[in-house]
Amino acid sequence: MENLISLVNKLQRACTALGDHGEESALPTLWDSLPAIAVVGGQSSGKSSVLESIVGKDFLPRGSGIVTRRPLVLQLHKIEEGREYAEFLHLPRKRFTDFAAVRKEISDETDRETGRSKQISPVPIHLSIYSPNVVNLTLIDLPGLTKVAIEGQPDSVVQDIETMVRSFIEKPNCIILAISPANQDLATSDAIKISREVDPKGERTFGVLTKIDLMDKGTDAVDILEGKAYRLQFPWIGVVNRSQADINKSVDMIAARRRERDYFSNTPEYKHLASRMGSEYLGKILSKHLETVIKSRIPGIQSLISKTIAELEAELSRLGKPIAADAGGKLYMIMEICRIFDQIYKEHLDGVRPGGDKIYNVFDNQLPAALKRLQFDKQLAMDNVRKLITEADGYQPHLIAPEQGYRRLIDSSLVTIRGPAEAAVDAVHGLLKELVHKAVSETHELKQYPSLRVEVGAAAVEALERMRDESRKATLQLVDMECSYLTVDFFRKLPQDVEKGGNPTHSIFDRYNDSYLRRIGATVLQYVNMVCVTLRNSIPKSIVYCQVREAKRSLLDHFFADLGKRDPKQLGKLLDEDPAVMERRAALSKRLELYRSAQAEIDAVAWSK
């Protein structure tokens, strides 16, 4: 099962490289789902010595005050043979064989992140140690809990450290290694106090008792180690670390381990517990437990990864594609977005999306109603007919029929149809423009680029205005054509008037009698109504041909032609994506890459089992 710990080690390194190390984040975090062992203890509790005993090397900075100011993710890799070495994630191509240099690099890297202000930071340092003297294990060394800030640190540092420690150990996948010194009252132990708050039942807490050899004469830690003083689900483990004198003399760590074994084996109070005491046993039991926890969590981690991949892909889809770097790529990208907009616009006109049906309503209801409101019967009232007929004759008496009078009556009636015709053109234009705004808002890709959205909308409306002008010209020509040439057959089919049409000896106002004038008015009205029926059918055809059909066919043609003349800088300005969106997409892309890699790694382990 060692490959399970190696798997988690690999995923944790990837998380650290990505900046995903369990802090508050709007992005989903894989780190929180990975089982890990967090080492918690107060200052001077022997925490550093325990870690060095497990590793078998002096590699941690030492000193007074708060020495550990960043979490240290310590991954131990057992190798069969060869020289021990260490690697930092932030120095991927450098291998350390001198562990004094490892200690210095931890201090230097801490200062790089926090400065020399003695501040703390939640950003972890990632260290891997390869040695034949370790077990496969991952430990997270956290800053020591303290009650007083040292000189150069803000008073808030005490609470800041506690908050950071809590952020790690309160997560259900975290195994807590609580370090407490045996020569202090367990009730005052910072590690036990905080672990009890986040893990009240002790289900994921391992208690480690240090400095057993420094207890006052006549006292021992048997009650604690046997779980009588403070019970945890897992047995307490006692360790005997090197003394300060040993550290100063650089006593070999392997020799210190041997001395620790001898202490427990030869001390009467602890002899019966010797088999489960010491730093070597601690490392083995933690490694075994970590493997068990990882194995139980694999299905849950797989489920989280699959769900998160789907969420990341969905959000990346919503954010759209990243901007191309070269001018050709930018132009292609703009053209593709415009084509998507154009397709959505056509779908509105064709009924795939709503809105196009309103144009039919203009032809089926609005235009006929407007024609009906023209009230030709008032235009052809007796007085108006008499006026136009008599004016058309001038000073000459009419000999056969009042032809000019007829023409003037028809012209004056038909010319009023221009109003409804223009209104129909404008109504369709308004609807086409409304659909442009709808299509712009429904084109998700345009939301990415405000400048392109504005230009596409403006170019589409400008094209519609050109089409409206052409449509108005063509539609009014239809009306003018009806005015310029009358259908002769209509009049030929009328019954011929047997009356003379008037008496030239009468005054100019008595040339035609009322019944004759009424007949003229009725005839003209019948003709005008016939023309209205024709125009009611031909005006929609003209509008559809000049406006709707052209909008579907060439709405952005002028815009495309203009795009081809623009230089790369101008094209770049059209793709003025919000920098926050660009950063978000980059972060999501990196995170998606992490999760896909994690999925492949976990699947490979799962299948191999």
VEXKE-92860 format. One line per field, with one value per residue (C-alpha): residue in three letters; residue number from 0; chain; x, y, z. Coordinates in Angstrom, 2 decimals. Layout:
BEGIN
residu (ALA ...)
num (NUM ...)
chaine (A ...)
X (X ...)
Y (Y ...)
Z (Z ...)
REM end
This chain:
BEGIN
residu (MET GLU ASN LEU ILE SER LEU VAL ASN LYS LEU GLN ARG ALA CYS THR ALA LEU GLY ASP HIS GLY GLU GLU SER ALA LEU PRO THR LEU TRP ASP SER LEU PRO ALA ILE ALA VAL VAL GLY GLY GLN SER SER GLY LYS SER SER VAL LEU GLU SER ILE VAL GLY LYS ASP PHE LEU PRO ARG GLY SER GLY ILE VAL THR ARG ARG PRO LEU VAL LEU GLN LEU HIS LYS ILE GLU GLU GLY ARG GLU TYR ALA GLU PHE LEU HIS LEU PRO ARG LYS ARG PHE THR ASP PHE ALA ALA VAL ARG LYS GLU ILE SER ASP GLU THR ASP ARG GLU THR GLY ARG SER LYS GLN ILE SER PRO VAL PRO ILE HIS LEU SER ILE TYR SER PRO ASN VAL VAL ASN LEU THR LEU ILE ASP LEU PRO GLY LEU THR LYS VAL ALA ILE GLU GLY GLN PRO ASP SER VAL VAL GLN ASP ILE GLU THR MET VAL ARG SER PHE ILE GLU LYS PRO ASN CYS ILE ILE LEU ALA ILE SER PRO ALA ASN GLN ASP LEU ALA THR SER ASP ALA ILE LYS ILE SER ARG GLU VAL ASP PRO LYS GLY GLU ARG THR PHE GLY VAL LEU THR LYS ILE ASP LEU MET ASP LYS GLY THR ASP ALA VAL ASP ILE LEU GLU GLY LYS ALA TYR ARG LEU GLN PHE PRO TRP ILE GLY VAL VAL ASN ARG SER GLN ALA ASP ILE ASN LYS SER VAL ASP MET ILE ALA ALA ARG ARG ARG GLU ARG ASP TYR PHE SER ASN THR PRO GLU TYR LYS HIS LEU ALA SER ARG MET GLY SER GLU TYR LEU GLY LYS ILE LEU SER LYS HIS LEU GLU THR VAL ILE LYS SER ARG ILE PRO GLY ILE GLN SER LEU ILE SER LYS THR ILE ALA GLU LEU GLU ALA GLU LEU SER ARG LEU GLY LYS PRO ILE ALA ALA ASP ALA GLY GLY LYS LEU TYR MET ILE MET GLU ILE CYS ARG ILE PHE ASP GLN ILE TYR LYS GLU HIS LEU ASP GLY VAL ARG PRO GLY GLY ASP LYS ILE TYR ASN VAL PHE ASP ASN GLN LEU PRO ALA ALA LEU LYS ARG LEU GLN PHE ASP LYS GLN LEU ALA MET ASP ASN VAL ARG LYS LEU ILE THR GLU ALA ASP GLY TYR GLN PRO HIS LEU ILE ALA PRO GLU GLN GLY TYR ARG ARG LEU ILE ASP SER SER LEU VAL THR ILE ARG GLY PRO ALA GLU ALA ALA VAL ASP ALA VAL HIS GLY LEU LEU LYS GLU LEU VAL HIS LYS ALA VAL SER GLU THR HIS GLU LEU LYS GLN TYR PRO SER LEU ARG VAL GLU VAL GLY ALA ALA ALA VAL GLU ALA LEU GLU ARG MET ARG ASP GLU SER ARG LYS ALA THR LEU GLN LEU VAL ASP MET GLU CYS SER TYR LEU THR VAL ASP PHE PHE ARG LYS LEU PRO GLN ASP VAL GLU LYS GLY GLY ASN PRO THR HIS SER ILE PHE ASP ARG TYR ASN ASP SER TYR LEU ARG ARG ILE GLY ALA THR VAL LEU GLN TYR VAL ASN MET VAL CYS VAL THR LEU ARG ASN SER ILE PRO LYS SER ILE VAL TYR CYS GLN VAL ARG GLU ALA LYS ARG SER LEU LEU ASP HIS PHE PHE ALA ASP LEU GLY LYS ARG ASP PRO LYS GLN LEU GLY LYS LEU LEU ASP GLU ASP PRO ALA VAL MET GLU ARG ARG ALA ALA LEU SER LYS ARG LEU GLU LEU TYR ARG SER ALA GLN ALA GLU ILE ASP ALA VAL ALA TRP SER LYS)
num (0 1 2 3 4 5 6 7 8 9 10 11 12 13 14 15 16 17 18 19 20 21 22 23 24 25 26 27 28 29 30 31 32 33 34 35 36 37 38 39 40 41 42 43 44 45 46 47 48 49 50 51 52 53 54 55 56 57 58 59 60 61 62 63 64 65 66 67 68 69 70 71 72 73 74 75 76 77 78 79 80 81 82 83 84 85 86 87 88 89 90 91 92 93 94 95 96 97 98 99 100 101 102 103 104 105 106 107 108 109 110 111 112 113 114 115 116 117 118 119 120 121 122 123 124 125 126 127 128 129 130 131 132 133 134 135 136 137 138 139 140 141 142 143 144 145 146 147 148 149 150 151 152 153 154 155 156 157 158 159 160 161 162 163 164 165 166 167 168 169 170 171 172 173 174 175 176 177 178 179 180 181 182 183 184 185 186 187 188 189 190 191 192 193 194 195 196 197 198 199 200 201 202 203 204 205 206 207 208 209 210 211 212 213 214 215 216 217 218 219 220 221 222 223 224 225 226 227 228 229 230 231 232 233 234 235 236 237 238 239 240 241 242 243 244 245 246 247 248 249 250 251 252 253 254 255 256 257 258 259 260 261 262 263 264 265 266 267 268 269 270 271 272 273 274 275 276 277 278 279 280 281 282 283 284 285 286 287 288 289 290 291 292 293 294 295 296 297 298 299 300 301 302 303 304 305 306 307 308 309 310 311 312 313 314 315 316 317 318 319 320 321 322 323 324 325 326 327 328 329 330 331 332 333 334 335 336 337 338 339 340 341 342 343 344 345 346 347 348 349 350 351 352 353 354 355 356 357 358 359 360 361 362 363 364 365 366 367 368 369 370 371 372 373 374 375 376 377 378 379 380 381 382 383 384 385 386 387 388 389 390 391 392 393 394 395 396 397 398 399 400 401 402 403 404 405 406 407 408 409 410 411 412 413 414 415 416 417 418 419 420 421 422 423 424 425 426 427 428 429 430 431 432 433 434 435 436 437 438 439 440 441 442 443 444 445 446 447 448 449 450 451 452 453 454 455 456 457 458 459 460 461 462 463 464 465 466 467 468 469 470 471 472 473 474 475 476 477 478 479 480 481 482 483 484 485 486 487 488 489 490 491 492 493 494 495 496 497 498 499 500 501 502 503 504 505 506 507 508 509 510 511 512 513 514 515 516 517 518 519 520 521 522 523 524 525 526 527 528 529 530 531 532 533 534 535 536 537 538 539 540 541 542 543 544 545 546 547 548 549 550 551 552 553 554 555 556 557 558 559 560 561 562 563 564 565 566 567 568 569 570 571 572 573 574 575 576 577 578 579 580 581 582 583 584 585 586 587 588 589 590 591 592 593 594 595 596 597 598 599 600 601 602 603 604 605 606 607 608)
chaine (A A A A A A A A A A A A A A A A A A A A A A A A A A A A A A A A A A A A A A A A A A A A A A A A A A A A A A A A A A A A A A A A A A A A A A A A A A A A A A A A A A A A A A A A A A A A A A A A A A A A A A A A A A A A A A A A A A A A A A A A A A A A A A A A A A A A A A A A A A A A A A A A A A A A A A A A A A A A A A A A A A A A A A A A A A A A A A A A A A A A A A A A A A A A A A A A A A A A A A A A A A A A A A A A A A A A A A A A A A A A A A A A A A A A A A A A A A A A A A A A A A A A A A A A A A A A A A A A A A A A A A A A A A A A A A A A A A A A A A A A A A A A A A A A A A A A A A A A A A A A A A A A A A A A A A A A A A A A A A A A A A A A A A A A A A A A A A A A A A A A A A A A A A A A A A A A A A A A A A A A A A A A A A A A A A A A A A A A A A A A A A A A A A A A A A A A A A A A A A A A A A A A A A A A A A A A A A A A A A A A A A A A A A A A A A A A A A A A A A A A A A A A A A A A A A A A A A A A A A A A A A A A A A A A A A A A A A A A A A A A A A A A A A A A A A A A A A A A A A A A A A A A A A A A A A A A A A A A A A A A A A A A A A A A A A A A A A A A A A A A A A A A A A A A A A A A A A A A A A A A A A A A A A A A A A A A A A A A A A A A A A A A A A A A A A A A A A A A A A A A A A A A A A A A A)
X (0.00 3.04 1.96 -1.09 1.11 3.23 0.03 -1.05 2.49 2.36 -1.07 0.00 3.05 0.82 -1.58 1.26 2.67 -0.76 -1.25 -3.97 -2.94 -6.18 -6.67 -9.95 -10.58 -13.45 -12.08 -12.65 -9.64 -8.26 -5.87 -8.67 -9.81 -6.34 -5.55 -2.56 -0.90 -0.57 1.97 0.66 2.40 3.30 6.67 9.37 7.15 9.81 7.91 11.01 12.93 10.14 10.16 13.94 13.86 11.36 13.51 16.83 18.39 18.96 17.24 14.85 15.71 16.13 16.13 14.12 10.63 8.54 10.92 8.41 6.49 5.16 3.65 6.25 4.87 7.39 7.17 9.34 10.22 11.89 14.59 16.32 19.86 21.89 22.76 20.09 19.02 16.31 14.45 12.34 9.37 10.43 13.91 12.92 16.32 18.43 19.25 20.45 22.75 23.90 21.02 22.52 21.86 18.28 17.85 19.21 16.96 13.87 14.80 15.62 12.42 10.39 11.96 11.28 7.57 7.25 10.23 12.38 9.43 8.88 5.34 3.68 2.26 -0.15 1.72 3.54 7.10 7.23 10.17 10.78 13.40 14.61 16.34 16.67 16.11 12.54 9.08 6.77 4.96 3.66 3.69 2.73 4.76 2.73 3.97 4.16 1.26 2.26 0.73 3.06 4.34 8.07 9.74 9.15 5.84 2.35 0.20 -2.18 0.42 -0.76 -4.28 -3.00 -1.02 -3.99 -6.25 -3.75 -3.41 -7.18 -7.58 -5.54 -6.65 -10.38 -10.72 -12.10 -9.32 -6.58 -4.85 -3.63 -0.25 -0.53 2.89 2.93 5.94 5.81 7.42 4.36 0.79 -1.16 -4.15 -2.16 -0.98 -1.70 -1.77 -4.28 -6.45 -6.83 -7.12 -9.86 -11.84 -11.74 -11.73 -13.61 -13.85 -10.16 -10.99 -8.22 -5.72 -2.43 -0.93 2.86 4.57 8.06 10.75 9.83 13.45 13.29 10.45 11.06 12.48 9.79 7.31 6.50 4.17 2.73 -0.87 -0.74 0.93 -1.58 -4.47 -5.68 -5.02 -6.40 -7.92 -7.61 -8.83 -5.20 -2.56 -0.21 3.36 6.31 9.58 12.93 14.62 18.22 19.21 20.36 23.90 23.50 22.22 25.11 27.55 25.73 25.19 24.30 20.54 20.80 22.74 20.08 17.40 19.35 19.71 15.93 15.19 17.53 15.84 12.38 13.68 15.78 13.53 11.36 8.31 8.20 9.61 6.16 5.39 8.75 7.43 5.18 7.39 9.98 10.25 10.83 7.59 5.82 6.88 5.77 2.38 1.66 2.62 0.40 -2.52 -2.11 -2.22 -5.44 -7.07 -6.03 -7.43 -10.79 -10.89 -10.06 -13.72 -14.67 -11.66 -12.53 -16.10 -14.92 -12.48 -15.11 -17.61 -15.04 -13.82 -17.41 -17.84 -14.52 -15.31 -18.76 -17.34 -14.58 -17.25 -19.19 -16.06 -15.36 -12.15 -8.92 -7.86 -5.58 -2.09 -1.56 -3.49 -4.82 -6.08 -7.75 -9.46 -10.65 -11.93 -13.89 -15.34 -16.41 -18.14 -19.88 -21.04 -22.51 -24.35 -25.54 -26.86 -28.77 -30.25 -31.40 -32.96 -35.08 -36.27 -36.94 -38.94 -36.38 -36.21 -39.09 -39.54 -39.76 -43.53 -44.02 -43.00 -45.86 -48.17 -47.19 -48.32 -51.39 -52.81 -50.95 -50.77 -54.41 -55.64 -53.65 -55.08 -58.56 -58.07 -57.39 -61.21 -61.32 -65.06 -64.42 -61.75 -64.43 -67.26 -69.61 -68.12 -64.55 -65.51 -67.37 -64.40 -61.79 -64.00 -64.90 -61.33 -60.05 -62.28 -60.90 -62.78 -63.66 -66.90 -66.37 -67.27 -67.15 -66.03 -64.19 -60.94 -58.63 -61.03 -60.93 -57.12 -56.91 -59.37 -57.43 -54.06 -55.22 -56.57 -53.68 -51.02 -52.35 -51.25 -47.64 -48.18 -49.16 -46.45 -43.75 -45.16 -44.90 -41.29 -40.47 -42.35 -40.40 -37.17 -37.96 -38.60 -35.41 -33.45 -35.08 -33.98 -30.41 -30.38 -31.84 -29.27 -26.42 -27.58 -28.01 -24.57 -22.59 -19.26 -20.01 -20.40 -16.67 -15.70 -17.60 -16.00 -16.78 -20.33 -20.85 -19.33 -21.28 -24.54 -23.79 -22.75 -25.93 -28.18 -26.34 -26.88 -30.58 -30.85 -29.39 -31.84 -34.72 -33.82 -33.73 -36.98 -38.72 -37.60 -38.77 -42.06 -43.02 -42.20 -44.89 -47.41 -46.10 -46.37 -50.04 -50.50 -48.61 -50.55 -54.21 -55.61 -57.63 -59.54 -61.21 -62.78 -63.62 -65.74 -67.82 -71.34 -71.34 -73.15 -76.11 -76.46 -74.65 -72.91 -74.07 -75.39 -72.74 -75.20 -75.42 -72.95 -69.63 -71.01 -73.98 -72.18 -72.72 -75.72 -75.40 -76.17 -73.43 -70.91 -71.86 -71.33 -67.87 -66.99 -68.19 -66.20 -63.01 -63.50 -63.90 -60.71 -58.74 -59.91 -58.76 -55.32 -55.23 -55.74 -52.84 -50.56 -51.56 -49.93 -47.02 -45.84 -44.97 -43.12 -41.09 -40.30 -39.33 -37.15 -35.38 -35.19 -35.84 -34.15 -31.19 -30.85 -30.60 -28.22 -25.81 -26.35 -22.61 -21.10 -19.95 -18.51 -16.58 -15.15 -14.05 -12.44 -10.13 -8.65 -7.82 -4.33 -3.55 -3.67 -7.19 -8.31 -6.84 -8.91 -12.07 -11.11 -10.85 -11.70 -11.94 -8.51 -10.29 -11.96 -8.63 -7.05 -10.01 -9.79 -6.05 -6.56 -9.41 -7.38 -4.45 -6.78 -8.55 -5.18 -4.40 -7.71 -7.43 -3.90 -5.12 -7.95 -5.50 -3.12 -5.87 -7.49 -4.11 -3.67 -7.27 -6.97 -3.63 -5.29)
Y (0.00 2.27 3.54 5.13 7.44 8.13 9.02 11.50 12.91 13.54 15.20 17.38 18.57 19.45 21.30 23.27 24.20 25.46 27.47 25.14 24.54 24.52 28.23 30.06 30.04 30.60 27.70 24.07 22.62 19.12 19.66 19.53 16.11 14.53 12.80 14.37 14.39 17.83 18.22 20.50 21.66 24.64 26.32 24.28 21.20 19.20 19.28 19.87 17.15 14.62 15.40 15.16 11.86 10.43 11.62 10.76 14.09 17.58 19.77 22.15 25.73 26.23 29.27 31.24 32.57 31.57 29.75 27.94 30.74 28.82 25.32 22.78 19.91 17.17 14.13 11.15 8.62 5.34 4.29 0.91 2.18 5.23 8.50 10.50 13.70 16.36 18.40 21.53 22.05 25.66 24.43 21.46 20.85 21.14 18.14 18.78 16.22 18.63 18.90 22.03 23.63 22.32 24.12 27.36 27.08 26.66 29.90 31.74 30.63 31.69 35.15 35.37 34.97 36.91 39.24 39.62 40.98 37.72 37.59 34.25 32.96 30.11 29.39 26.08 25.11 21.70 19.47 15.88 13.71 10.45 8.06 4.35 5.31 6.64 5.23 6.56 9.34 12.89 15.33 18.99 20.90 23.90 26.97 26.39 27.67 30.55 32.91 35.89 37.70 38.28 41.56 42.56 40.70 42.19 41.22 39.52 36.85 34.71 34.54 34.32 31.16 29.56 30.43 28.89 25.72 25.39 25.82 22.63 20.42 21.11 19.42 15.86 14.36 15.70 13.36 15.37 14.61 16.43 16.99 17.58 17.70 15.21 17.68 19.98 19.47 17.81 20.02 23.04 21.46 23.75 20.77 18.78 21.83 22.73 19.12 18.44 21.40 20.18 16.43 16.05 12.24 11.82 9.83 11.32 12.46 10.74 11.89 12.12 12.68 14.20 14.91 11.84 11.60 15.15 14.53 15.21 12.28 10.12 10.95 9.14 9.33 5.82 6.98 9.18 6.58 3.93 6.28 6.65 10.37 11.41 8.80 8.93 6.38 5.59 4.73 7.48 7.23 8.42 9.65 10.61 13.25 14.35 16.76 20.27 19.11 16.29 18.77 21.12 18.24 17.09 13.61 11.20 10.74 6.98 6.71 8.86 6.45 3.53 5.40 6.08 2.35 1.52 4.08 2.53 -1.04 -0.45 1.91 -0.21 2.11 1.91 -1.55 -3.06 -0.31 -0.35 -2.15 0.78 3.66 5.74 7.82 4.78 3.18 6.54 6.83 3.27 3.54 6.88 5.52 2.47 4.57 7.08 4.26 2.92 6.35 7.04 3.70 4.45 7.94 6.96 6.54 9.88 11.60 10.08 11.35 14.84 14.97 13.89 16.42 19.21 18.48 18.83 22.12 23.53 22.56 24.15 27.40 27.49 27.00 29.94 32.10 31.27 30.60 32.49 35.26 34.25 35.78 36.46 38.81 35.95 34.14 37.31 37.95 34.35 34.53 37.73 36.27 33.11 35.11 37.23 34.09 32.76 36.07 35.99 32.46 33.38 36.38 34.16 31.74 34.58 35.46 31.83 31.04 28.80 31.52 33.91 37.36 36.85 36.28 39.96 40.87 38.80 40.65 43.92 42.52 40.68 43.27 46.55 47.34 46.37 48.36 51.41 51.14 50.83 53.98 56.02 56.49 56.95 57.55 60.90 61.69 60.95 62.86 64.76 68.19 67.00 65.08 68.13 70.40 68.20 67.36 70.96 72.18 69.53 70.93 74.44 76.95 74.33 72.38 68.60 66.97 63.19 62.16 63.91 61.92 64.43 64.65 60.88 60.92 63.68 61.90 58.63 60.34 62.24 59.00 56.69 59.12 58.69 55.02 56.24 56.82 53.22 51.92 53.95 52.98 49.29 49.77 51.54 48.98 46.08 48.06 48.51 44.79 43.84 46.22 44.72 41.27 42.56 43.54 40.15 38.27 40.35 39.56 35.86 35.53 34.36 34.94 38.66 39.09 38.44 41.41 44.69 46.60 43.87 43.64 47.39 47.36 44.32 45.81 49.18 47.60 45.49 48.49 50.58 47.82 47.68 51.44 51.10 48.29 50.39 53.27 50.90 49.30 52.66 53.72 50.46 50.32 53.93 53.27 50.58 53.21 55.75 53.18 52.68 56.45 56.81 54.23 53.34 49.95 50.76 47.46 48.38 51.46 49.79 47.26 50.00 50.60 53.60 56.74 57.54 61.05 63.90 64.70 68.32 71.41 73.87 76.70 76.27 77.81 76.01 74.54 72.96 71.12 67.67 66.52 64.89 61.36 61.51 62.82 60.11 57.54 58.97 58.83 55.23 54.24 55.84 54.25 50.84 51.31 52.61 49.65 47.31 48.98 48.71 44.96 44.76 46.91 45.04 41.98 43.68 45.98 43.01 41.38 44.52 44.87 41.20 41.36 44.60 44.25 40.77 38.81 41.18 41.08 37.29 37.40 40.26 41.84 42.03 42.13 45.74 44.97 41.97 44.09 46.71 44.09 42.98 46.50 46.71 46.20 43.76 46.50 47.52 43.90 43.48 46.41 44.61 41.65 43.74 41.01 41.90 41.12 39.49 37.06 36.28 35.58 33.46 31.40 30.88 29.77 27.45 25.96 25.18 23.72 21.62 20.30 19.37 17.55 15.66 14.60 13.58 11.58 9.69 9.04 7.77 5.65 4.05 3.14 1.91 -0.31 -1.71 -2.94)
Z (0.00 -0.08 -3.48 -1.79 0.27 -2.81 -4.66 -1.99 -1.86 -5.59 -5.37 -2.46 -4.38 -7.32 -5.01 -3.44 -6.86 -7.87 -4.69 -3.45 0.14 2.06 2.64 2.13 -1.60 -3.99 -6.02 -5.05 -3.24 -3.61 -0.70 1.88 0.68 0.95 4.26 6.00 9.43 11.02 13.82 16.57 19.73 21.82 21.71 23.45 23.40 21.53 18.24 16.09 17.88 17.25 13.53 13.33 15.20 12.71 9.81 11.44 10.45 11.84 9.29 11.10 12.09 15.81 18.05 20.55 19.88 16.88 14.56 12.34 10.60 7.60 7.36 6.27 4.20 4.91 2.65 3.56 0.87 1.81 -0.64 -0.59 -0.89 -1.75 -0.09 1.71 0.00 0.12 -2.51 -2.24 -4.53 -5.15 -6.24 -8.43 -10.01 -6.87 -4.68 -1.11 0.55 3.27 5.74 7.32 3.91 4.11 7.44 5.95 2.88 5.08 6.91 3.68 1.93 4.98 4.80 1.07 1.72 4.98 4.79 7.88 9.85 11.74 10.34 9.65 6.37 5.48 2.23 2.84 2.10 0.45 1.36 0.27 1.99 0.47 2.85 3.70 7.36 7.02 6.37 3.68 5.46 5.02 7.91 8.04 10.61 11.81 13.72 17.46 19.51 21.75 24.26 23.84 20.73 20.60 19.73 16.15 15.88 16.14 19.11 16.67 15.86 18.79 17.37 13.80 14.60 16.34 13.39 10.95 13.02 13.28 9.52 9.06 11.94 11.89 8.49 8.85 6.70 8.96 11.43 14.42 15.98 19.31 20.93 24.70 27.07 29.95 32.37 32.19 33.37 30.55 31.41 30.24 27.00 24.03 21.66 23.73 24.32 20.63 19.42 21.97 20.58 16.96 17.72 21.03 20.78 19.98 16.84 14.72 17.34 18.16 21.46 21.66 25.00 24.85 27.46 29.53 30.67 32.07 34.54 38.22 40.19 41.69 38.95 35.71 32.72 32.93 33.54 30.48 28.26 29.34 28.52 32.10 32.51 29.14 26.86 23.09 20.57 19.73 22.37 23.54 22.33 24.36 22.87 24.30 22.21 22.21 24.92 24.08 24.85 22.31 19.75 20.41 19.98 16.81 18.24 15.45 15.11 14.59 17.83 19.52 18.34 19.80 23.10 23.07 22.66 25.51 27.76 27.41 27.57 30.70 32.70 35.01 34.80 30.99 30.30 29.69 27.18 25.35 22.25 21.39 22.45 20.61 17.45 15.19 16.37 16.01 12.36 11.57 13.29 11.63 8.20 8.64 9.87 7.06 4.51 6.05 6.04 2.45 1.31 2.96 1.41 -2.18 -3.34 -1.82 -3.41 -6.80 -6.47 -5.47 -8.38 -10.94 -9.63 -9.53 -13.06 -14.30 -12.39 -13.65 -17.26 -16.98 -15.62 -18.24 -20.88 -19.45 -19.44 -23.08 -24.97 -24.20 -26.58 -29.44 -29.42 -33.15 -35.45 -37.59 -34.53 -33.23 -36.57 -36.78 -33.22 -33.91 -37.11 -35.29 -32.55 -35.20 -36.99 -33.75 -33.28 -36.90 -36.50 -33.34 -35.19 -38.06 -35.58 -34.23 -37.73 -38.67 -35.54 -33.87 -31.22 -30.39 -31.94 -35.70 -35.50 -34.65 -38.21 -39.60 -37.24 -38.97 -42.33 -41.08 -38.69 -38.51 -42.26 -43.06 -40.06 -41.18 -44.72 -43.31 -41.25 -44.38 -44.82 -48.60 -48.43 -46.77 -49.35 -52.03 -50.38 -52.72 -52.13 -52.71 -55.84 -57.21 -56.45 -58.13 -61.14 -61.88 -61.30 -63.71 -66.51 -66.08 -68.22 -70.85 -70.66 -70.46 -73.76 -73.09 -69.57 -66.71 -67.21 -65.57 -62.68 -62.29 -62.33 -59.75 -57.48 -57.75 -57.23 -54.18 -52.67 -53.53 -52.29 -48.75 -48.86 -48.59 -44.85 -43.96 -46.31 -44.55 -41.16 -42.08 -43.16 -39.87 -37.77 -39.29 -38.86 -35.16 -34.74 -36.61 -34.38 -31.28 -32.43 -32.82 -29.15 -28.21 -30.28 -28.79 -25.26 -26.09 -27.69 -24.68 -26.41 -26.84 -23.08 -22.75 -24.87 -24.21 -27.10 -29.63 -28.30 -28.80 -32.30 -33.49 -32.19 -33.78 -37.10 -37.21 -36.49 -39.08 -41.66 -40.76 -41.29 -44.80 -45.50 -44.15 -46.48 -49.46 -48.36 -47.93 -51.39 -53.01 -51.10 -51.86 -55.51 -55.46 -54.34 -56.85 -59.67 -58.86 -59.03 -62.31 -64.29 -63.91 -64.85 -67.99 -68.06 -64.80 -66.35 -69.64 -67.83 -66.19 -67.63 -70.01 -68.87 -71.23 -69.90 -71.54 -68.36 -67.96 -69.63 -70.82 -70.55 -66.77 -64.31 -63.63 -60.38 -62.13 -64.90 -63.22 -61.26 -57.83 -58.93 -61.54 -59.02 -56.56 -59.25 -59.95 -56.23 -55.97 -59.05 -57.78 -54.34 -55.92 -57.92 -54.93 -52.82 -55.57 -55.52 -51.70 -51.95 -54.39 -52.21 -49.10 -50.71 -52.49 -49.66 -47.36 -50.26 -50.81 -47.09 -46.70 -49.80 -48.87 -45.08 -43.64 -46.43 -46.51 -42.72 -42.90 -45.85 -45.20 -41.78 -40.95 -44.43 -44.06 -40.62 -41.96 -44.78 -42.26 -40.00 -42.80 -42.93 -39.23 -37.82 -34.97 -32.34 -33.38 -33.40 -29.94 -28.65 -29.75 -27.57 -24.40 -21.93 -18.26 -16.68 -13.73 -16.16 -17.79 -14.41 -13.40 -16.60 -16.15 -12.54 -13.51 -16.37 -14.08 -11.49 -14.11 -15.25 -11.62 -11.16 -14.44 -13.53 -10.06 -11.62 -13.84 -10.94 -8.62 -11.33 -12.06 -8.38 -8.07 -11.15 -10.03 -6.84)
REM end
